[in-house]
Structures are given as C-alpha cells and as structure tokens.
Amino acid sequence: QVQLVESGGGLVQPGGSLRLSCVASRSIFGLYTMGWHRQAPGKQRELVAGVNSGGGTNYADSVKGRFTISRDNAKNTVYLQMNSLKPEDTAVYLCNAKGFASEYWGQGTQVTVSS
C-alpha cells in the first residue's frame, strides 16, 4: 500500500505561480509512473503531467511550456511547478502512482486561479 499526500494548492492571480508537492509513503519511483491529474467541476479528470520510472516526462498540450513535473527520489516527492497560471487551470489537482498491477491516488489539493 502507498499513501500519497499532496500540498501546495491555493488561490493565485492569473499569471502567478504555484508549486505542488506529492509525498509518497515509501520509495516507489523506480517502479511507478507518477502523474498529476486535475478535475474541474463538471469536467472529466485529465492527465496534466507525468514522469515515468526512467525520468521521461509528458504533458498535456494545454500546459506545455508552463508546467514542469520533477521528482526528488531521496525525498519520495514529485513536484508540479505551475507558471503563467490561467483561470482555466482552476481544479482539484491529484497525485497518481501507477504501477504494473496497482494504482494509487492522493486526496487532491485545490488550485484556484482568479483575480
């Protein structure tokens, strides 16, 4: 079993930045693909960014050039640096760990982009 705990969400003005953190309860990055997903009211959950066990990353087109996913293996932590935030980035952001036979989710952290 793996627990994922997100933090770093909040209210930010358009154009601002936030950094989200997701701490895993044990070392899993060598076996799991880590991802940040988001879900806005009335919309489907979508993958925002992911980093695989080899360090390869992928991003949704809507966030390319603005968001960066990274991880610190020593701290069992994956980050999502979000710059140039837009109102349409408002959502609950959830951390995900996906392995060969198991998948885990965090509880989510709210990001609100508004003036």
N, C-alpha and C positions, 0 to 999 in steps of 0.2 A: 504494500500500500504506500502511496505517495501523497503527501499533502502539499498543496501549492497555495501560497499566501501572497496576494497582490497588495501593492500600496503605491501611493504617488498620485492618485487621481485628485481632481478638484475643479474649481472654477477658474477659467482663464479667459482673457480677452482675445478676440481674433488677432492672429499674428503672433501670439505668445507661444510659449514652450512649456512642456511638462516632460518629466521622465518617470515612467512607470517601472516598478520593480516586481519581480516574482521570485520568491524564495522557495526552493524545494526542500522537503524534509530530509532528503538524503541525496547522495550523488547519483544522478541519473543521466547526465548529459551525454555520456558515451554510448547510451543505448536508446535514448529517446530523441525524437524531434520535438523541439519546443516551439510553441507558437503563441502569438497574441491574436485573439479574435475580438470582435466587437458586436454588440447588439443594440440597436436603437429601437425605440418604441415603434411597433408596427412594422418592423423590418426584420428580414432574416438575419441570422447570425452570419458574419462573414470573416474570413481569414484576413488579417491585416498584414502580418509578417511572420515568417518562420525561420528557424535556424536548425539545420539537421546535425546529426552527431559528428559529421565531418567538418562542420563550420560553414557550410554553404547556406546562403540566405535567399529568401524570396519575399516579394512584396506585392500587395495589391496595387493595381495601376493608380488608384486614387491617392495613394500615399507615397509613391516613389519620388525620391528626391526631398521628401520632407521628414519621413520617419526612418529611424535606424534601429535595428534589433542587434543586440550583442549579449554576450554571456560571460560570466566570471565563474570558471569551473571551481576555483578554490572556495568560492562563497556559495556555490549551488544556486546562483542567481542569474536570471535572464532579465534584461532591461529593454525598454522601448523608449527611445528618445524621440519625442514628437516636437517638431518645429513648424513654424508657419501654420499654426492651427486655424481651422476654419469652423464655422458653426456646424457644418455637416459632419464634422468629426465627433460631435456630441454622441455619446453612447456609454454603455457599460462595457468596459474592457476586461476580457477574461484571459487568463493564462491557461495554456493547454500543454500537456505532455503526452505524446503519442508514441507507444512502443509497438513491438511486433504483435503482442497479444493483449495489451492493456492500454487504457487511456484514462487520463485524469484531468480534472478541471479545478481551477480555483473558484473562489466565490465572486470575484469580479470587483472592479473599482470604477466608480463613476467619473467620467470626464465630461465637463460641460464647458462649451466654448460660446461665450456670449458677452456682449458689451453692456 
